[in-house]
Amino acid sequence: MGCYKLFNMKKCSRCKIEKEKDFFTKRKSSKDGVNGRCKNCCSLVFNKWAKKNKEKQKKRCKDWHVNNKEHSRNYAKEYNKKRSYNSIITNRKKQVNNLSDSYVKACLKNEKKHITPEIIKIKRIIIKINRLTKQKQI
């Protein structure tokens, strides 16, 4: 037991593997301040329990969200901001790479011509040629 304290190590009561205390969740009531099971084992045990007790888990999650509405809303806002920003960038990159009509039209907006499907096709070819020449120069 003494060597565990020296090296900040602990043995998991479930998997019996010696790990650093960073791999254990905090627990104030424990002598050493960490849980007896490592984080991985706790996760496995909880997931097993959640599968067996779907209704209890659903109620537990619902109660948490009701009691933590503000936190829940803020988290959802941040998640959606990141997700929408990333999807916008991803979609834009796809449009640029595939030379979509909307991208080619945006390139043609500076020119004061009536944009027809033929003009879009010609501009798409010009952009492809410019890209190929740039690649050859590099």
N, CA, C and O atoms as a GROMACS GRO file, in nm:
protein
  552
    1MET      N    1   0.083  -0.120   0.000
    1MET     CA    2   0.000   0.000   0.000
    1MET      C    3   0.086   0.126   0.000
    1MET      O    4   0.047   0.226  -0.059
    2GLY      N    5   0.201   0.123   0.064
    2GLY     CA    6   0.287   0.239   0.074
    2GLY      C    7   0.339   0.286  -0.060
    2GLY      O    8   0.347   0.406  -0.083
    3CYS      N    9   0.376   0.193  -0.150
    3CYS     CA   10   0.431   0.232  -0.281
    3CYS      C   11   0.325   0.301  -0.368
    3CYS      O   12   0.359   0.383  -0.453
    4TYR      N   13   0.198   0.268  -0.347
    4TYR     CA   14   0.092   0.334  -0.424
    4TYR      C   15   0.087   0.482  -0.393
    4TYR      O   16   0.069   0.564  -0.483
    5LYS      N   17   0.104   0.517  -0.265
    5LYS     CA   18   0.100   0.657  -0.225
    5LYS      C   19   0.218   0.734  -0.281
    5LYS      O   20   0.205   0.850  -0.319
    6LEU      N   21   0.336   0.670  -0.286
    6LEU     CA   22   0.456   0.736  -0.335
    6LEU      C   23   0.445   0.771  -0.483
    6LEU      O   24   0.486   0.879  -0.525
    7PHE      N   25   0.390   0.681  -0.561
    7PHE     CA   26   0.386   0.700  -0.707
    7PHE      C   27   0.251   0.749  -0.757
    7PHE      O   28   0.227   0.751  -0.878
    8ASN      N   29   0.162   0.789  -0.664
    8ASN     CA   30   0.032   0.840  -0.702
    8ASN      C   31  -0.045   0.738  -0.786
    8ASN      O   32  -0.112   0.773  -0.883
    9MET      N   33  -0.034   0.610  -0.746
    9MET     CA   34  -0.096   0.500  -0.819
    9MET      C   35  -0.208   0.440  -0.735
    9MET      O   36  -0.213   0.458  -0.613
   10LYS      N   37  -0.296   0.369  -0.802
   10LYS     CA   38  -0.405   0.301  -0.734
   10LYS      C   39  -0.446   0.181  -0.819
   10LYS      O   40  -0.434   0.184  -0.941
   11LYS      N   41  -0.494   0.076  -0.753
   11LYS     CA   42  -0.538  -0.044  -0.822
   11LYS      C   43  -0.691  -0.042  -0.831
   11LYS      O   44  -0.759  -0.025  -0.730
   12CYS      N   45  -0.743  -0.058  -0.950
   12CYS     CA   46  -0.888  -0.058  -0.972
   12CYS      C   47  -0.948  -0.182  -0.909
   12CYS      O   48  -0.895  -0.293  -0.925
   13SER      N   49  -1.058  -0.164  -0.837
   13SER     CA   50  -1.122  -0.277  -0.769
   13SER      C   51  -1.195  -0.369  -0.866
   13SER      O   52  -1.230  -0.482  -0.830
   14ARG      N   53  -1.219  -0.323  -0.986
   14ARG     CA   54  -1.292  -0.405  -1.084
   14ARG      C   55  -1.198  -0.476  -1.181
   14ARG      O   56  -1.203  -0.599  -1.194
   15CYS      N   57  -1.113  -0.400  -1.250
   15CYS     CA   58  -1.025  -0.461  -1.350
   15CYS      C   59  -0.890  -0.505  -1.293
   15CYS      O   60  -0.813  -0.575  -1.359
   16LYS      N   61  -0.862  -0.465  -1.168
   16LYS     CA   62  -0.739  -0.503  -1.096
   16LYS      C   63  -0.610  -0.455  -1.162
   16LYS      O   64  -0.505  -0.516  -1.144
   17ILE      N   65  -0.618  -0.347  -1.237
   17ILE     CA   66  -0.500  -0.290  -1.303
   17ILE      C   67  -0.455  -0.168  -1.225
   17ILE      O   68  -0.536  -0.084  -1.186
   18GLU      N   69  -0.323  -0.158  -1.203
   18GLU     CA   70  -0.267  -0.041  -1.135
   18GLU      C   71  -0.262   0.075  -1.233
   18GLU      O   72  -0.208   0.063  -1.343
   19LYS      N   73  -0.319   0.188  -1.191
   19LYS     CA   74  -0.322   0.306  -1.276
   19LYS      C   75  -0.292   0.430  -1.194
   19LYS      O   76  -0.301   0.428  -1.071
   20GLU      N   77  -0.255   0.538  -1.262
   20GLU     CA   78  -0.235   0.665  -1.194
   20GLU      C   79  -0.370   0.715  -1.145
   20GLU      O   80  -0.474   0.680  -1.201
   21LYS      N   81  -0.369   0.797  -1.040
   21LYS     CA   82  -0.493   0.847  -0.982
   21LYS      C   83  -0.572   0.936  -1.079
   21LYS      O   84  -0.692   0.957  -1.060
   22ASP      N   85  -0.506   0.986  -1.182
   22ASP     CA   86  -0.576   1.066  -1.284
   22ASP      C   87  -0.680   0.983  -1.358
   22ASP      O   88  -0.772   1.039  -1.416
   23PHE      N   89  -0.665   0.851  -1.357
   23PHE     CA   90  -0.759   0.763  -1.426
   23PHE      C   91  -0.879   0.725  -1.340
   23PHE      O   92  -0.959   0.640  -1.379
   24PHE      N   93  -0.891   0.787  -1.222
   24PHE     CA   94  -1.001   0.761  -1.130
   24PHE      C   95  -1.079   0.890  -1.107
   24PHE      O   96  -1.021   0.998  -1.106
   25THR      N   97  -1.211   0.878  -1.089
   25THR     CA   98  -1.291   0.996  -1.059
   25THR      C   99  -1.273   1.036  -0.914
   25THR      O  100  -1.237   0.954  -0.830
   26LYS      N  101  -1.298   1.164  -0.885
   26LYS     CA  102  -1.282   1.213  -0.748
   26LYS      C  103  -1.396   1.162  -0.661
   26LYS      O  104  -1.509   1.145  -0.707
   27ARG      N  105  -1.363   1.139  -0.532
   27ARG     CA  106  -1.464   1.094  -0.435
   27ARG      C  107  -1.420   1.142  -0.297
   27ARG      O  108  -1.324   1.090  -0.241
   28LYS      N  109  -1.491   1.240  -0.243
   28LYS     CA  110  -1.453   1.301  -0.117
   28LYS      C  111  -1.458   1.204   0.000
   28LYS      O  112  -1.377   1.214   0.092
   29SER      N  113  -1.552   1.110  -0.002
   29SER     CA  114  -1.569   1.019   0.111
   29SER      C  115  -1.462   0.910   0.119
   29SER      O  116  -1.453   0.840   0.219
   30SER      N  117  -1.383   0.895   0.016
   30SER     CA  118  -1.277   0.794   0.014
   30SER      C  119  -1.152   0.848   0.085
   30SER      O  120  -1.128   0.969   0.086
   31LYS      N  121  -1.073   0.758   0.144
   31LYS     CA  122  -0.951   0.799   0.214
   31LYS      C  123  -0.855   0.874   0.123
   31LYS      O  124  -0.802   0.980   0.159
   32ASP      N  125  -0.833   0.818   0.005
   32ASP     CA  126  -0.737   0.880  -0.086
   32ASP      C  127  -0.800   0.984  -0.180
   32ASP      O  128  -0.730   1.045  -0.260
   33GLY      N  129  -0.931   1.005  -0.169
   33GLY     CA  130  -0.998   1.110  -0.245
   33GLY      C  131  -1.041   1.071  -0.385
   33GLY      O  132  -1.090   1.155  -0.461
   34VAL      N  133  -1.023   0.943  -0.421
   34VAL     CA  134  -1.066   0.897  -0.554
   34VAL      C  135  -1.152   0.772  -0.541
   34VAL      O  136  -1.148   0.702  -0.440
   35ASN      N  137  -1.229   0.746  -0.646
   35ASN     CA  138  -1.319   0.630  -0.650
   35ASN      C  139  -1.239   0.500  -0.651
   35ASN      O  140  -1.121   0.500  -0.688
   36GLY      N  141  -1.300   0.391  -0.613
   36GLY     CA  142  -1.233   0.260  -0.612
   36GLY      C  143  -1.219   0.201  -0.751
   36GLY      O  144  -1.127   0.123  -0.776
   37ARG      N  145  -1.311   0.238  -0.843
   37ARG     CA  146  -1.305   0.190  -0.981
   37ARG      C  147  -1.249   0.299  -1.070
   37ARG      O  148  -1.272   0.418  -1.047
   38CYS      N  149  -1.175   0.258  -1.173
   38CYS     CA  150  -1.120   0.355  -1.269
   38CYS      C  151  -1.234   0.410  -1.356
   38CYS      O  152  -1.344   0.355  -1.357
   39LYS      N  153  -1.205   0.517  -1.429
   39LYS     CA  154  -1.306   0.582  -1.512
   39LYS      C  155  -1.363   0.486  -1.617
   39LYS      O  156  -1.483   0.487  -1.642
   40ASN      N  157  -1.277   0.405  -1.677
   40ASN     CA  158  -1.324   0.310  -1.778
   40ASN      C  159  -1.422   0.209  -1.720
   40ASN      O  160  -1.526   0.181  -1.779
   41CYS      N  161  -1.388   0.155  -1.605
   41CYS     CA  162  -1.475   0.057  -1.541
   41CYS      C  163  -1.607   0.120  -1.496
   41CYS      O  164  -1.713   0.059  -1.510
   42CYS      N  165  -1.600   0.242  -1.443
   42CYS     CA  166  -1.722   0.313  -1.403
   42CYS      C  167  -1.813   0.333  -1.524
   42CYS      O  168  -1.934   0.316  -1.515
   43SER      N  169  -1.753   0.369  -1.635
   43SER     CA  170  -1.830   0.390  -1.757
   43SER      C  171  -1.896   0.260  -1.803
   43SER      O  172  -2.013   0.259  -1.841
   44LEU      N  173  -1.821   0.151  -1.799
   44LEU     CA  174  -1.876   0.021  -1.839
   44LEU      C  175  -1.992  -0.020  -1.748
   44LEU      O  176  -2.096  -0.065  -1.796
   45VAL      N  177  -1.974  -0.004  -1.618
   45VAL     CA  178  -2.079  -0.040  -1.522
   45VAL      C  179  -2.202   0.046  -1.542
   45VAL      O  180  -2.314  -0.004  -1.540
   46PHE      N  181  -2.182   0.177  -1.562
   46PHE     CA  182  -2.296   0.267  -1.581
   46PHE      C  183  -2.371   0.235  -1.710
   46PHE      O  184  -2.494   0.230  -1.711
   47ASN      N  185  -2.296   0.212  -1.819
   47ASN     CA  186  -2.362   0.180  -1.947
   47ASN      C  187  -2.442   0.051  -1.938
   47ASN      O  188  -2.550   0.040  -1.996
   48LYS      N  189  -2.389  -0.046  -1.865
   48LYS     CA  190  -2.461  -0.172  -1.844
   48LYS      C  191  -2.590  -0.146  -1.765
   48LYS      O  192  -2.695  -0.200  -1.798
   49TRP      N  193  -2.580  -0.064  -1.661
   49TRP     CA  194  -2.697  -0.031  -1.580
   49TRP      C  195  -2.800   0.045  -1.665
   49TRP      O  196  -2.920   0.017  -1.657
   50ALA      N  197  -2.752   0.140  -1.746
   50ALA     CA  198  -2.842   0.222  -1.828
   50ALA      C  199  -2.919   0.138  -1.929
   50ALA      O  200  -3.035   0.165  -1.957
   51LYS      N  201  -2.853   0.035  -1.984
   51LYS     CA  202  -2.923  -0.053  -2.078
   51LYS      C  203  -3.033  -0.132  -2.010
   51LYS      O  204  -3.140  -0.153  -2.067
   52LYS      N  205  -3.006  -0.176  -1.886
   52LYS     CA  206  -3.106  -0.254  -1.812
   52LYS      C  207  -3.220  -0.165  -1.762
   52LYS      O  208  -3.333  -0.211  -1.750
   53ASN      N  209  -3.191  -0.040  -1.732
   53ASN     CA  210  -3.288   0.052  -1.671
   53ASN      C  211  -3.315   0.172  -1.760
   53ASN      O  212  -3.292   0.286  -1.720
   54LYS      N  213  -3.364   0.147  -1.881
   54LYS     CA  214  -3.384   0.254  -1.978
   54LYS      C  215  -3.481   0.361  -1.929
   54LYS      O  216  -3.457   0.480  -1.948
   55GLU      N  217  -3.590   0.319  -1.867
   55GLU     CA  218  -3.690   0.416  -1.819
   55GLU      C  219  -3.634   0.503  -1.707
   55GLU      O  220  -3.656   0.624  -1.705
   56LYS      N  221  -3.562   0.441  -1.613
   56LYS     CA  222  -3.501   0.517  -1.503
   56LYS      C  223  -3.400   0.617  -1.558
   56LYS      O  224  -3.393   0.732  -1.514
   57GLN      N  225  -3.321   0.572  -1.655
   57GLN     CA  226  -3.219   0.658  -1.714
   57GLN      C  227  -3.284   0.775  -1.789
   57GLN      O  228  -3.238   0.888  -1.780
   58LYS      N  229  -3.392   0.746  -1.862
   58LYS     CA  230  -3.462   0.850  -1.935
   58LYS      C  231  -3.516   0.955  -1.838
   58LYS      O  232  -3.505   1.076  -1.862
   59LYS      N  233  -3.576   0.908  -1.725
   59LYS     CA  234  -3.631   0.998  -1.624
   59LYS      C  235  -3.519   1.079  -1.558
   59LYS      O  236  -3.534   1.199  -1.534
   60ARG      N  237  -3.408   1.014  -1.531
   60ARG     CA  238  -3.293   1.078  -1.470
   60ARG      C  239  -3.240   1.191  -1.558
   60ARG      O  240  -3.212   1.300  -1.509
   61CYS      N  241  -3.228   1.166  -1.688
   61CYS     CA  242  -3.181   1.268  -1.783
   61CYS      C  243  -3.281   1.382  -1.792
   61CYS      O  244  -3.242   1.499  -1.793
   62LYS      N  245  -3.409   1.348  -1.799
   62LYS     CA  246  -3.512   1.451  -1.809
   62LYS      C  247  -3.511   1.540  -1.686
   62LYS      O  248  -3.518   1.662  -1.698
   63ASP      N  249  -3.503   1.479  -1.568
   63ASP     CA  250  -3.497   1.556  -1.443
   63ASP      C  251  -3.376   1.649  -1.440
   63ASP      O  252  -3.385   1.764  -1.397
   64TRP      N  253  -3.261   1.598  -1.487
   64TRP     CA  254  -3.140   1.680  -1.488
   64TRP      C  255  -3.161   1.801  -1.578
   64TRP      O  256  -3.126   1.913  -1.540
   65HIS      N  257  -3.217   1.779  -1.696
   65HIS     CA  258  -3.239   1.891  -1.789
   65HIS      C  259  -3.339   1.991  -1.734
   65HIS      O  260  -3.324   2.112  -1.755
   66VAL      N  261  -3.440   1.944  -1.663
   66VAL     CA  262  -3.538   2.035  -1.602
   66VAL      C  263  -3.471   2.119  -1.494
   66VAL      O  264  -3.495   2.239  -1.484
   67ASN      N  265  -3.386   2.056  -1.413
   67ASN     CA  266  -3.319   2.125  -1.303
   67ASN      C  267  -3.201   2.212  -1.349
   67ASN      O  268  -3.155   2.298  -1.274
   68ASN      N  269  -3.153   2.190  -1.471
   68ASN     CA  270  -3.037   2.263  -1.522
   68ASN      C  271  -3.068   2.324  -1.658
   68ASN      O  272  -2.989   2.310  -1.752
   69LYS      N  273  -3.180   2.391  -1.668
   69LYS     CA  274  -3.225   2.445  -1.796
   69LYS      C  275  -3.124   2.542  -1.856
   69LYS      O  276  -3.094   2.534  -1.975
   70GLU      N  277  -3.073   2.632  -1.775
   70GLU     CA  278  -2.981   2.734  -1.826
   70GLU      C  279  -2.853   2.670  -1.883
   70GLU      O  280  -2.809   2.704  -1.992
   71HIS      N  281  -2.796   2.578  -1.807
   71HIS     CA  282  -2.676   2.509  -1.852
   71HIS      C  283  -2.705   2.432  -1.981
   71HIS      O  284  -2.625   2.433  -2.075
   72SER      N  285  -2.818   2.366  -1.984
   72SER     CA  286  -2.859   2.287  -2.100
   72SER      C  287  -2.873   2.376  -2.224
   72SER      O  288  -2.827   2.340  -2.332
   73ARG      N  289  -2.936   2.491  -2.208
   73ARG     CA  290  -2.955   2.584  -2.320
   73ARG      C  291  -2.822   2.637  -2.372
   73ARG      O  292  -2.797   2.641  -2.492
   74ASN      N  293  -2.735   2.678  -2.278
   74ASN     CA  294  -2.604   2.731  -2.317
   74ASN      C  295  -2.522   2.626  -2.391
   74ASN      O  296  -2.457   2.656  -2.491
   75TYR      N  297  -2.525   2.504  -2.341
   75TYR     CA  298  -2.451   2.396  -2.406
   75TYR      C  299  -2.505   2.373  -2.548
   75TYR      O  300  -2.428   2.359  -2.642
   76ALA      N  301  -2.637   2.368  -2.561
   76ALA     CA  302  -2.699   2.346  -2.692
   76ALA      C  303  -2.664   2.459  -2.789
   76ALA      O  304  -2.636   2.434  -2.906
   77LYS      N  305  -2.665   2.584  -2.739
   77LYS     CA  306  -2.630   2.699  -2.824
   77LYS      C  307  -2.488   2.686  -2.876
   77LYS      O  308  -2.462   2.702  -2.996
   78GLU      N  309  -2.394   2.657  -2.786
   78GLU     CA  310  -2.254   2.644  -2.826
   78GLU      C  311  -2.235   2.529  -2.924
   78GLU      O  312  -2.163   2.541  -3.023
   79TYR      N  313  -2.300   2.418  -2.895
   79TYR     CA  314  -2.290   2.300  -2.982
   79TYR      C  315  -2.343   2.334  -3.121
   79TYR      O  316  -2.279   2.302  -3.222
   80ASN      N  317  -2.458   2.398  -3.127
   80ASN     CA  318  -2.519   2.431  -3.256
   80ASN      C  319  -2.438   2.536  -3.332
   80ASN      O  320  -2.430   2.531  -3.455
   81LYS      N  321  -2.377   2.631  -3.258
   81LYS     CA  322  -2.292   2.730  -3.324
   81LYS      C  323  -2.175   2.661  -3.394
   81LYS      O  324  -2.148   2.685  -3.511
   82LYS      N  325  -2.107   2.575  -3.319
   82LYS     CA  326  -1.991   2.504  -3.376
   82LYS      C  327  -2.035   2.417  -3.492
   82LYS      O  328  -1.970   2.413  -3.597
   83ARG      N  329  -2.145   2.347  -3.472
   83ARG     CA  330  -2.192   2.254  -3.574
   83ARG      C  331  -2.232   2.329  -3.701
   83ARG      O  332  -2.194   2.290  -3.811
   84SER      N  333  -2.308   2.436  -3.685
   84SER     CA  334  -2.353   2.510  -3.803
   84SER      C  335  -2.235   2.578  -3.870
   84SER      O  336  -2.229   2.582  -3.993
   85TYR      N  337  -2.141   2.633  -3.793
   85TYR     CA  338  -2.024   2.698  -3.851
   85TYR      C  339  -1.942   2.598  -3.930
   85TYR      O  340  -1.900   2.625  -4.043
   86ASN      N  341  -1.919   2.480  -3.870
   86ASN     CA  342  -1.841   2.377  -3.938
   86ASN      C  343  -1.912   2.328  -4.064
   86ASN      O  344  -1.849   2.304  -4.166
   87SER      N  345  -2.045   2.314  -4.056
   87SER     CA  346  -2.118   2.266  -4.173
   87SER      C  347  -2.118   2.370  -4.284
   87SER      O  348  -2.113   2.336  -4.402
   88ILE      N  349  -2.124   2.499  -4.247
   88ILE     CA  350  -2.119   2.605  -4.346
   88ILE      C  351  -1.984   2.602  -4.419
   88ILE      O  352  -1.978   2.610  -4.541
   89ILE      N  353  -1.878   2.590  -4.341
   89ILE     CA  354  -1.744   2.586  -4.401
   89ILE      C  355  -1.729   2.462  -4.489
   89ILE      O  356  -1.676   2.470  -4.600
   90THR      N  357  -1.775   2.348  -4.439
   90THR     CA  358  -1.764   2.224  -4.516
   90THR      C  359  -1.843   2.235  -4.646
   90THR      O  360  -1.793   2.197  -4.752
   91ASN      N  361  -1.966   2.287  -4.638
   91ASN     CA  362  -2.047   2.303  -4.760
   91ASN      C  363  -1.982   2.400  -4.857
   91ASN      O  364  -1.982   2.377  -4.978
   92ARG      N  365  -1.926   2.507  -4.804
   92ARG     CA  366  -1.861   2.606  -4.891
   92ARG      C  367  -1.741   2.544  -4.961
   92ARG      O  368  -1.720   2.566  -5.080
   93LYS      N  369  -1.661   2.466  -4.888
   93LYS     CA  370  -1.545   2.400  -4.948
   93LYS      C  371  -1.589   2.304  -5.059
   93LYS      O  372  -1.526   2.295  -5.164
   94LYS      N  373  -1.700   2.232  -5.034
   94LYS     CA  374  -1.752   2.140  -5.136
   94LYS      C  375  -1.794   2.218  -5.260
   94LYS      O  376  -1.767   2.176  -5.373
   95GLN      N  377  -1.862   2.332  -5.239
   95GLN     CA  378  -1.906   2.413  -5.352
   95GLN      C  379  -1.787   2.463  -5.433
   95GLN      O  380  -1.790   2.462  -5.556
   96VAL      N  381  -1.684   2.507  -5.363
   96VAL     CA  382  -1.566   2.559  -5.432
   96VAL      C  383  -1.495   2.447  -5.508
   96VAL      O  384  -1.458   2.463  -5.624
   97ASN      N  385  -1.477   2.334  -5.442
   97ASN     CA  386  -1.406   2.223  -5.506
   97ASN      C  387  -1.483   2.164  -5.624
   97ASN      O  388  -1.424   2.128  -5.725
   98ASN      N  389  -1.614   2.154  -5.610
   98ASN     CA  390  -1.696   2.095  -5.716
   98ASN      C  391  -1.741   2.197  -5.819
   98ASN      O  392  -1.807   2.162  -5.917
   99LEU      N  393  -1.706   2.323  -5.798
   99LEU     CA  394  -1.746   2.431  -5.886
   99LEU      C  395  -1.898   2.431  -5.909
   99LEU      O  396  -1.945   2.427  -6.022
  100SER      N  397  -1.971   2.435  -5.800
  100SER     CA  398  -2.117   2.436  -5.808
  100SER      C  399  -2.167   2.561  -5.876
  100SER      O  400  -2.095   2.661  -5.887
  101ASP      N  401  -2.291   2.556  -5.923
  101ASP     CA  402  -2.349   2.671  -5.992
  101ASP      C  403  -2.347   2.796  -5.904
  101ASP      O  404  -2.316   2.905  -5.951
  102SER      N  405  -2.381   2.778  -5.776
  102SER     CA  406  -2.385   2.894  -5.687
  102SER      C  407  -2.247   2.958  -5.672
  102SER      O  408  -2.236   3.081  -5.666
  103TYR      N  409  -2.141   2.877  -5.666
  103TYR     CA  410  -2.005   2.930  -5.656
  103TYR      C  411  -1.966   3.003  -5.784
  103TYR      O  412  -1.911   3.113  -5.778
  104VAL      N  413  -1.995   2.944  -5.898
  104VAL     CA  414  -1.960   3.005  -6.027
  104VAL      C  415  -2.039   3.135  -6.046
  104VAL      O  416  -1.985   3.234  -6.096
  105LYS      N  417  -2.166   3.135  -6.006
  105LYS     CA  418  -2.247   3.258  -6.015
  105LYS      C  419  -2.188   3.368  -5.928
  105LYS      O  420  -2.185   3.485  -5.967
  106ALA      N  421  -2.140   3.329  -5.809
  106ALA     CA  422  -2.078   3.427  -5.720
  106ALA      C  423  -1.952   3.485  -5.785
  106ALA      O  424  -1.923   3.604  -5.769
  107CYS      N  425  -1.878   3.402  -5.857
  107CYS     CA  426  -1.759   3.450  -5.927
  107CYS      C  427  -1.797   3.546  -6.040
  107CYS      O  428  -1.721   3.638  -6.073
  108LEU      N  429  -1.913   3.525  -6.099
  108LEU     CA  430  -1.958   3.607  -6.213
  108LEU      C  431  -2.029   3.735  -6.170
  108LEU      O  432  -2.056   3.820  -6.255
  109LYS      N  433  -2.059   3.752  -6.045
  109LYS     CA  434  -2.135   3.869  -6.000
  109LYS      C  435  -2.064   4.000  -6.031
  109LYS      O  436  -2.130   4.101  -6.057
  110ASN      N  437  -1.933   4.000  -6.030
  110ASN     CA  438  -1.858   4.122  -6.057
  110ASN      C  439  -1.871   4.166  -6.202
  110ASN      O  440  -1.860   4.285  -6.233
  111GLU      N  441  -1.894   4.070  -6.290
  111GLU     CA  442  -1.910   4.103  -6.431
  111GLU      C  443  -2.054   4.147  -6.455
  111GLU      O  444  -2.148   4.088  -6.402
  112LYS      N  445  -2.070   4.249  -6.534
  112LYS     CA  446  -2.202   4.308  -6.554
  112LYS      C  447  -2.276   4.243  -6.672
  112LYS      O  448  -2.331   4.313  -6.757
  113LYS      N  449  -2.276   4.112  -6.677
  113LYS     CA  450  -2.344   4.041  -6.786
  113LYS      C  451  -2.462   3.963  -6.731
  113LYS      O  452  -2.470   3.932  -6.612
  114HIS      N  453  -2.554   3.934  -6.821
  114HIS     CA  454  -2.667   3.848  -6.785
  114HIS      C  455  -2.614   3.705  -6.773
  114HIS      O  456  -2.552   3.654  -6.866
  115ILE      N  457  -2.638   3.642  -6.661
  115ILE     CA  458  -2.581   3.510  -6.634
  115ILE      C  459  -2.675   3.402  -6.690
  115ILE      O  460  -2.788   3.386  -6.644
  116THR      N  461  -2.625   3.330  -6.789
  116THR     CA  462  -2.700   3.220  -6.850
  116THR      C  463  -2.629   3.089  -6.818
  116THR      O  464  -2.513   3.091  -6.777
  117PRO      N  465  -2.697   2.975  -6.837
  117PRO     CA  466  -2.631   2.846  -6.813
  117PRO      C  467  -2.504   2.827  -6.897
  117PRO      O  468  -2.408   2.763  -6.852
  118GLU      N  469  -2.503   2.882  -7.018
  118GLU     CA  470  -2.385   2.869  -7.104
  118GLU      C  471  -2.267   2.946  -7.046
  118GLU      O  472  -2.153   2.898  -7.047
  119ILE      N  473  -2.295   3.065  -6.994
  119ILE     CA  474  -2.189   3.147  -6.934
  119ILE      C  475  -2.134   3.077  -6.809
  119ILE      O  476  -2.014   3.080  -6.784
  120ILE      N  477  -2.223   3.013  -6.731
  120ILE     CA  478  -2.179   2.939  -6.612
  120ILE      C  479  -2.086   2.825  -6.653
  120ILE      O  480  -1.983   2.803  -6.589
  121LYS      N  481  -2.121   2.752  -6.760
  121LYS     CA  482  -2.035   2.642  -6.807
  121LYS      C  483  -1.899   2.693  -6.851
  121LYS      O  484  -1.796   2.634  -6.819
  122ILE      N  485  -1.899   2.803  -6.925
  122ILE     CA  486  -1.773   2.860  -6.973
  122ILE      C  487  -1.686   2.907  -6.856
  122ILE      O  488  -1.566   2.881  -6.853
  123LYS      N  489  -1.746   2.974  -6.759
  123LYS     CA  490  -1.673   3.022  -6.642
  123LYS      C  491  -1.616   2.904  -6.562
  123LYS      O  492  -1.504   2.911  -6.511
  124ARG      N  493  -1.695   2.795  -6.551
  124ARG     CA  494  -1.649   2.676  -6.481
  124ARG      C  495  -1.523   2.620  -6.548
  124ARG      O  496  -1.428   2.581  -6.481
  125ILE      N  497  -1.523   2.616  -6.680
  125ILE     CA  498  -1.407   2.567  -6.756
  125ILE      C  499  -1.287   2.658  -6.733
  125ILE      O  500  -1.175   2.611  -6.714
  126ILE      N  501  -1.310   2.789  -6.736
  126ILE     CA  502  -1.201   2.886  -6.713
  126ILE      C  503  -1.140   2.867  -6.574
  126ILE      O  504  -1.018   2.870  -6.558
  127ILE      N  505  -1.226   2.847  -6.472
  127ILE     CA  506  -1.177   2.827  -6.335
  127ILE      C  507  -1.094   2.699  -6.328
  127ILE      O  508  -0.989   2.696  -6.263
  128LYS      N  509  -1.141   2.592  -6.393
  128LYS     CA  510  -1.066   2.466  -6.394
  128LYS      C  511  -0.929   2.484  -6.457
  128LYS      O  512  -0.828   2.436  -6.406
  129ILE      N  513  -0.926   2.555  -6.569
  129ILE     CA  514  -0.798   2.579  -6.639
  129ILE      C  515  -0.705   2.661  -6.550
  129ILE      O  516  -0.586   2.630  -6.539
  130ASN      N  517  -0.758   2.764  -6.485
  130ASN     CA  518  -0.675   2.846  -6.395
  130ASN      C  519  -0.620   2.762  -6.280
  130ASN      O  520  -0.503   2.778  -6.242
  131ARG      N  521  -0.701   2.675  -6.225
  131ARG     CA  522  -0.654   2.588  -6.115
  131ARG      C  523  -0.544   2.495  -6.163
  131ARG      O  524  -0.444   2.476  -6.094
  132LEU      N  525  -0.562   2.438  -6.282
  132LEU     CA  526  -0.460   2.347  -6.334
  132LEU      C  527  -0.328   2.419  -6.360
  132LEU      O  528  -0.221   2.365  -6.331
  133THR      N  529  -0.335   2.540  -6.413
  133THR     CA  530  -0.212   2.615  -6.438
  133THR      C  531  -0.143   2.652  -6.309
  133THR      O  532  -0.020   2.651  -6.301
  134LYS      N  533  -0.221   2.686  -6.206
  134LYS     CA  534  -0.161   2.716  -6.076
  134LYS      C  535  -0.093   2.593  -6.016
  134LYS      O  536   0.015   2.605  -5.958
  135GLN      N  537  -0.155   2.476  -6.030
  135GLN     CA  538  -0.096   2.352  -5.977
  135GLN      C  539   0.036   2.321  -6.048
  135GLN      O  540   0.131   2.277  -5.985
  136LYS      N  541   0.041   2.345  -6.179
  136LYS     CA  542   0.162   2.316  -6.255
  136LYS      C  543   0.274   2.414  -6.217
  136LYS      O  544   0.391   2.377  -6.220
  137GLN      N  545   0.239   2.536  -6.181
  137GLN     CA  546   0.339   2.635  -6.143
  137GLN      C  547   0.399   2.602  -6.008
  137GLN      O  548   0.515   2.636  -5.981
  138ILE      N  549   0.323   2.537  -5.922
  138ILE     CA  550   0.373   2.503  -5.787
  138ILE      C  551   0.458   2.384  -5.799
  138ILE      O  552   0.511   2.336  -5.699
   0.00000   0.00000   0.00000
